[in-house]
Amino acid sequence: MSDYWSQYWQQGHLTSFGEDIKENYTGELKDAWQNIFCKLNEKDHVLDIGTGNGALIALALESSNVNCKFVGIDYAKLNIKNKALLDSEFVSFKENVSVESLPFEGGTFSKVISQFALEYTDLQKAIAEVSRVIQSGGRFQFVCHHENSTIVLPNNATLNATKEIMKSNGPYQLAKNLIELLTMKVNGSHDEKENIREKLNKEIAEIVGIDEEAFYATNFPKFLQGIFSKRSAEDKYTIIEQFGSEMKGLILRLDDLKRAALTEIRKNELLELCSKHGLSVETCSIVKQADDSILAYQIYGSKSLL
């Protein structure tokens, strides 16, 4: 796996995708977790799969007055900034951990939770591992991306816009070429510069015409402001290279999201795997916002008693 998720958590984000990940533990999604967090007790040992920035554990601590153990795992290298989590004797984090091969003994955890993470895994292996490490009678809840959610759909549009910007001889390359001409890094006539400028504007107009919001979500307008401002040529080239690298990572992350989002078929596959491995699903529902728009799937249940 590429290290683009590690870079994401360590360096921050540029687009609305990052805000979705960072701020998605409020409102209806926050409410979706109360059924499991309000029942925590001091004997609980909770595993958070795909912990990201630790926000789900932070919500659990906020929602419960008991001191139980939490372990947050992620395949990426993490950069947990929540001081309360880092200082807590009840919370630990493990990075570079594959859900498909968990480094824990069987029956270690009384509860297994995950938000916007399990669906990125190899479900057959991941569900088998969840079943192995959860205690008999233990509870689990997975909140997963829905293919038609208010998170997935706009990010799919952002993905399409980003790919158009970064395509061969697309807006990013045209802007880079124009800066090289304007800063005299390469020789070029006035007509050549104007031709590139006109083509750049045309390409941008076409993308905006398809989805203006998605275009702005790429941060390409801010990128243009940066390189066409009164900066040194060296600074402009640095911005160009950094933006190019960040956009490649963004494409990979959003491609991941598009593939991971549960279709009806993948949702049913997940439910069948739970049943196969002794995880009894009590509810499988769609979390919606007040305007009835879809947020996610909520899958809740317990491991069958032996």
Secondary structure, DSSP 8 states (H G I E B T S, - for coil): --SHHHHHHHH--SSHHHHHHHT-SSHHHHHHTHHHHTT--TT-EEEEET-TTSHHHHHHHHH--S--EEEEEESS------HHHHH-TTEEEEES--GGG-SS-TT-EEEEEEES-GGGS-HHHHHHHHHHHEEEEEEEEEEE-BTTSTTHHHHHHHHHHHHHHHSTTSHHHHHHHHHHHHTTSS---HHHHHHHHHHHHHHHHHHHHH-HHHHHHTTHHHHHHHHTSS--HHHHHHHHHHHHHHHHHHHHHHHHHHHHSB-HHHHHHHHHHHHHTTEEEEEEEEEE-TTS-EEEEEEEEEE---
